[in-house]
Amino acid sequence: MRVQCSGEMPGLTPAGFLLEVRQFRANVGDASLTLADKRAALLRIVAHAASLDPSDAGFAGAGVALKDAMCSWLDAQPSHGH
């Protein structure tokens, strides 16, 4: 799964974060990707969310995008019946 950055991403903007989440959501359901790859991409997204500056315009939108990424992750998990 391609996620734009590897390691620290200085100057990550909320707009860049939204793009990263959009890419994650587009790829999280791809059966050709391993669960480990998807999990690593999600962990990078969470780390990037924590690095955002709350005073940047669009910060609230980044919070919504993080929620959407988490929901996409949960939706893509194999169903085991409840």
C-alpha positions as CSV (number, residue, x, y, z in Angstrom):
1,M,0.0,0.0,0.0
2,R,1.5,3.3,-1.0
3,V,1.4,5.9,1.7
4,Q,3.2,9.1,0.8
5,C,5.8,9.2,3.4
6,S,8.3,7.0,5.1
7,G,9.4,8.2,8.5
8,E,9.0,11.7,9.8
9,M,7.1,14.1,7.6
10,P,8.1,17.6,8.6
11,G,5.5,20.3,7.7
12,L,2.7,17.8,7.1
13,T,-0.4,19.9,6.4
14,P,-4.0,18.9,7.0
15,A,-4.5,18.9,3.2
16,G,-1.6,16.5,2.8
17,F,-3.0,14.3,5.6
18,L,-6.4,14.2,3.8
19,L,-4.7,13.0,0.7
20,E,-2.9,10.3,2.6
21,V,-6.1,9.1,4.2
22,R,-7.9,9.2,0.8
23,Q,-5.2,6.9,-0.6
24,F,-5.5,4.6,2.4
25,R,-9.2,4.3,2.1
26,A,-8.9,3.5,-1.6
27,N,-6.5,0.7,-1.0
28,V,-7.5,-0.8,2.4
29,G,-10.0,-3.2,0.7
30,D,-7.4,-4.4,-1.8
31,A,-7.1,-8.2,-1.3
32,S,-3.6,-8.3,-2.9
33,L,-2.2,-6.3,0.0
34,T,-1.2,-8.1,3.2
35,L,-2.9,-7.3,6.5
36,A,0.6,-6.3,7.8
37,D,1.0,-3.7,5.0
38,K,-2.5,-2.3,5.7
39,R,-1.8,-2.2,9.4
40,A,1.5,-0.4,8.9
41,A,-0.2,2.2,6.7
42,L,-2.8,2.8,9.3
43,L,-0.1,3.2,12.0
44,R,1.6,5.8,9.8
45,I,-1.6,7.7,9.4
46,V,-2.2,7.7,13.2
47,A,1.4,9.0,13.7
48,H,0.9,11.7,11.1
49,A,-2.3,12.8,12.7
50,A,-0.5,13.2,16.0
51,S,2.1,15.4,14.3
52,L,-0.4,17.9,12.8
53,D,-0.5,21.4,14.2
54,P,-3.9,22.1,15.8
55,S,-3.6,25.8,14.8
56,D,-3.5,24.9,11.1
57,A,-6.5,25.7,9.0
58,G,-8.2,22.3,8.2
59,F,-7.2,20.6,11.4
60,A,-10.8,19.7,12.2
61,G,-11.1,18.1,8.8
62,A,-8.1,16.0,9.5
63,G,-9.8,14.7,12.6
64,V,-12.8,13.6,10.6
65,A,-10.4,12.0,8.0
66,L,-8.7,10.1,10.8
67,K,-12.1,8.8,12.0
68,D,-12.9,7.8,8.4
69,A,-9.6,5.9,8.1
70,M,-10.3,4.0,11.3
71,C,-13.8,3.1,10.1
72,S,-12.4,1.9,6.8
73,W,-9.8,-0.2,8.7
74,L,-12.6,-1.8,10.8
75,D,-14.8,-2.4,7.7
76,A,-12.0,-4.1,5.9
77,Q,-11.3,-6.6,8.7
78,P,-12.4,-10.2,8.1
79,S,-15.7,-11.0,9.6
80,H,-15.8,-13.7,12.2
81,G,-19.4,-13.5,13.1
82,H,-20.8,-12.2,16.3
